[in-house]
Amino acid sequence: MSVIEINHPLVQHKLTLLRNKDAETKLFRETLTEITGLMTYEATKDFKLKDTEVETPIMKTTAKILADKVAVVPILRAGLGMVEGVTTFIPTAKIGHIGVYRDEETLQPVYYYCKLPENIAEMKVLLVDPMLATGGSAIYSIDYLKEAGVKDISFMCIIAAPEGIAKVIEKHPDVDIFVGKMDQGLDENSYIYPGLGDCGDRIFGTK
């Protein structure tokens, strides 16, 4: 298991655009998709390949294609904003959904929905959520996927608090975590700071 903070200049530049409180919904949504796409390169660098025969305009040759089936599973609702960034580069990926929200009083994850692709246990799964704060929703979702038989899970988020990272590592040391930026921490309300606000509201324009 490893925690990979993606310090690519383009990711950091675009993350600054996301943090800007004056960024409008369209810019926020498009920039989130772009960052996710850039992060997908890093998250898939160890994916296995297999040989296939292809005919070019010149001749037949042996080339490489992805060997594993891939699924992207967003944690609803904010995770939906990252799906296009992944599927742009892995268009054959199946898409599942896990609905979990954080109770604002107890800070505990509350489950409300799940729909996963058939045979997901045989797939490499990219679990996505823009923000990893307390770690509760991520841990619950990883638990759920493992109970469904999934053995190969990577978690990808845009920003994370050290507290959330530590909890996920403690509970699921076999899951790789890819993060665009490790922020300073959690405030008294368990919100990430400096953060970027409520990602779901900013993606969908609901506040």
C-alpha positions as CSV (number, residue, x, y, z in Angstrom):
1,M,0.0,0.0,0.0
2,S,1.2,3.5,-0.7
3,V,0.0,7.1,-0.6
4,I,0.9,9.0,-3.8
5,E,0.6,12.8,-3.8
6,I,0.6,13.9,-7.4
7,N,2.7,17.0,-7.5
8,H,2.6,17.5,-11.3
9,P,2.5,21.2,-12.2
10,L,-0.7,21.0,-14.2
11,V,-2.5,19.3,-11.3
12,Q,-1.4,21.9,-8.8
13,H,-2.2,24.8,-11.2
14,K,-5.7,23.4,-11.9
15,L,-6.3,22.7,-8.2
16,T,-5.7,26.4,-7.5
17,L,-8.6,27.2,-9.9
18,L,-10.8,24.8,-8.0
19,R,-10.0,26.4,-4.7
20,N,-11.1,29.9,-5.9
21,K,-14.4,30.6,-4.2
22,D,-15.4,32.7,-7.2
23,A,-15.0,29.8,-9.7
24,E,-18.4,29.3,-11.5
25,T,-20.0,25.9,-11.8
26,K,-18.9,25.3,-15.4
27,L,-15.3,26.1,-14.7
28,F,-15.3,24.1,-11.5
29,R,-16.8,21.0,-13.1
30,E,-14.5,21.1,-16.2
31,T,-11.4,21.6,-14.1
32,L,-12.3,18.8,-11.8
33,T,-12.6,16.5,-14.8
34,E,-9.2,17.7,-16.1
35,I,-7.5,17.0,-12.8
36,T,-9.0,13.6,-12.6
37,G,-7.8,12.7,-16.1
38,L,-4.3,13.8,-15.2
39,M,-4.4,11.7,-12.0
40,T,-5.7,8.7,-13.9
41,Y,-2.3,8.4,-15.7
42,E,-0.6,8.0,-12.3
43,A,-3.2,5.7,-10.8
44,T,-3.0,3.3,-13.8
45,K,0.7,3.2,-14.3
46,D,1.0,-0.4,-13.0
47,F,-1.9,-1.8,-14.8
48,K,-1.1,-5.0,-16.6
49,L,-1.0,-5.3,-20.4
50,K,-1.4,-8.2,-22.8
51,D,-0.6,-8.8,-26.4
52,T,-3.1,-8.5,-29.2
53,E,-2.7,-8.6,-33.0
54,V,-3.6,-5.4,-34.9
55,E,-3.4,-4.6,-38.6
56,T,-1.9,-1.2,-39.3
57,P,-2.1,0.5,-42.7
58,I,1.3,-1.1,-43.4
59,M,1.2,-4.6,-41.8
60,K,-0.1,-6.9,-39.1
61,T,1.8,-6.5,-35.8
62,T,1.6,-7.4,-32.1
63,A,0.7,-4.6,-29.8
64,K,-0.5,-4.1,-26.2
65,I,-3.9,-3.6,-24.6
66,L,-5.1,-3.5,-21.0
67,A,-5.3,-7.0,-19.6
68,D,-7.6,-6.3,-16.7
69,K,-11.2,-5.3,-16.6
70,V,-11.6,-1.9,-14.9
71,A,-14.5,-0.4,-12.9
72,V,-14.7,3.2,-11.6
73,V,-16.9,3.6,-8.5
74,P,-17.8,7.1,-7.4
75,I,-18.9,7.7,-3.9
76,L,-22.1,9.7,-4.3
77,R,-22.7,12.4,-4.9
78,A,-19.5,14.4,-5.4
79,G,-17.6,11.4,-6.8
80,L,-19.8,11.6,-9.9
81,G,-17.7,14.7,-10.8
82,M,-14.7,12.5,-11.3
83,V,-16.2,9.8,-13.5
84,E,-15.7,11.5,-16.8
85,G,-12.1,12.2,-16.1
86,V,-11.5,8.5,-15.7
87,T,-13.7,7.2,-18.5
88,T,-12.2,9.6,-21.0
89,F,-9.0,7.6,-20.8
90,I,-10.5,4.2,-20.0
91,P,-13.8,4.2,-22.0
92,T,-14.3,0.5,-21.5
93,A,-14.5,0.9,-17.7
94,K,-17.7,-0.2,-16.0
95,I,-19.3,2.3,-13.6
96,G,-20.7,1.4,-10.2
97,H,-22.2,3.7,-7.5
98,I,-22.0,3.8,-3.8
99,G,-24.2,6.3,-1.9
100,V,-22.8,7.3,1.4
101,Y,-23.1,10.7,3.2
102,R,-21.6,12.0,6.4
103,D,-24.0,12.7,9.3
104,E,-23.1,16.3,10.3
105,E,-23.8,15.6,13.9
106,T,-22.1,12.2,14.5
107,L,-19.7,12.5,11.6
108,Q,-20.4,8.9,10.8
109,P,-21.0,7.5,7.3
110,V,-24.7,6.8,6.4
111,Y,-25.4,4.3,3.6
112,Y,-28.3,4.9,1.2
113,Y,-27.6,3.3,-2.2
114,C,-25.3,0.9,-4.1
115,K,-25.3,-0.6,-7.6
116,L,-22.2,-2.4,-8.8
117,P,-21.3,-4.0,-12.1
118,E,-21.6,-7.7,-12.5
119,N,-18.4,-9.6,-11.8
120,I,-16.9,-6.6,-10.1
121,A,-14.9,-9.0,-7.9
122,E,-12.8,-9.8,-11.0
123,M,-12.1,-6.1,-11.8
124,K,-9.5,-3.5,-10.8
125,V,-11.6,-0.9,-9.1
126,L,-10.9,2.9,-8.9
127,L,-12.9,4.2,-6.0
128,V,-13.2,8.0,-6.5
129,D,-14.3,10.9,-4.2
130,P,-12.9,14.4,-4.5
131,M,-12.4,14.9,-0.8
132,L,-11.0,12.6,1.9
133,A,-11.7,14.3,5.2
134,T,-12.4,12.1,8.2
135,G,-12.1,8.9,6.1
136,G,-15.5,7.5,7.2
137,S,-17.1,7.4,3.8
138,A,-14.0,6.0,2.1
139,I,-13.6,3.3,4.7
140,Y,-17.2,2.3,4.5
141,S,-17.1,2.1,0.7
142,I,-13.9,0.1,0.7
143,D,-15.5,-2.3,3.3
144,Y,-18.5,-2.6,1.0
145,L,-16.3,-3.4,-2.1
146,K,-14.3,-6.0,-0.2
147,E,-17.5,-7.7,1.0
148,A,-18.5,-7.9,-2.7
149,G,-15.3,-9.8,-3.3
150,V,-13.1,-7.0,-4.8
151,K,-9.4,-7.6,-4.1
152,D,-7.8,-4.8,-6.1
153,I,-8.9,-1.4,-5.0
154,S,-7.3,2.0,-5.5
155,F,-8.7,5.2,-3.9
156,M,-8.4,8.5,-5.8
157,C,-9.2,11.9,-4.4
158,I,-8.4,15.5,-5.2
159,I,-7.6,16.8,-1.7
160,A,-7.2,15.0,1.6
161,A,-6.6,15.7,5.2
162,P,-3.8,13.8,7.0
163,E,-6.3,12.6,9.6
164,G,-8.4,10.8,6.9
165,I,-5.4,9.4,5.2
166,A,-4.2,7.9,8.5
167,K,-7.6,6.3,9.2
168,V,-7.8,4.7,5.7
169,I,-4.3,3.4,6.0
170,E,-5.0,1.9,9.4
171,K,-8.2,0.1,8.3
172,H,-7.1,-0.8,4.8
173,P,-3.3,-0.9,4.4
174,D,-3.6,-2.8,1.1
175,V,-5.4,0.1,-0.7
176,D,-3.3,2.6,-2.7
177,I,-4.3,6.2,-2.2
178,F,-3.8,8.8,-5.0
179,V,-4.3,12.4,-3.9
180,G,-3.8,15.6,-5.8
181,K,-2.8,17.5,-2.7
182,M,-2.5,16.8,1.0
183,D,-4.1,19.7,2.8
184,Q,-3.2,21.0,6.3
185,G,-5.9,19.2,8.3
186,L,-9.5,19.3,9.6
187,D,-11.1,22.3,11.4
188,E,-13.4,22.0,14.4
189,N,-16.3,21.0,12.1
190,S,-14.1,18.3,10.5
191,Y,-14.0,20.2,7.2
192,I,-10.7,20.1,5.2
193,Y,-8.7,23.4,5.3
194,P,-7.7,25.3,3.3
195,G,-10.0,23.0,1.2
196,L,-12.2,24.1,-1.6
197,G,-15.7,24.2,0.0
198,D,-18.5,21.7,-0.4
199,C,-17.4,19.9,-3.6
200,G,-20.8,18.4,-4.3
201,D,-22.6,21.7,-4.1
202,R,-19.9,23.3,-6.3
203,I,-20.1,20.6,-9.0
204,F,-23.9,20.6,-9.2
205,G,-24.5,24.3,-8.5
206,T,-26.7,23.5,-5.5
207,K,-25.4,26.3,-3.3
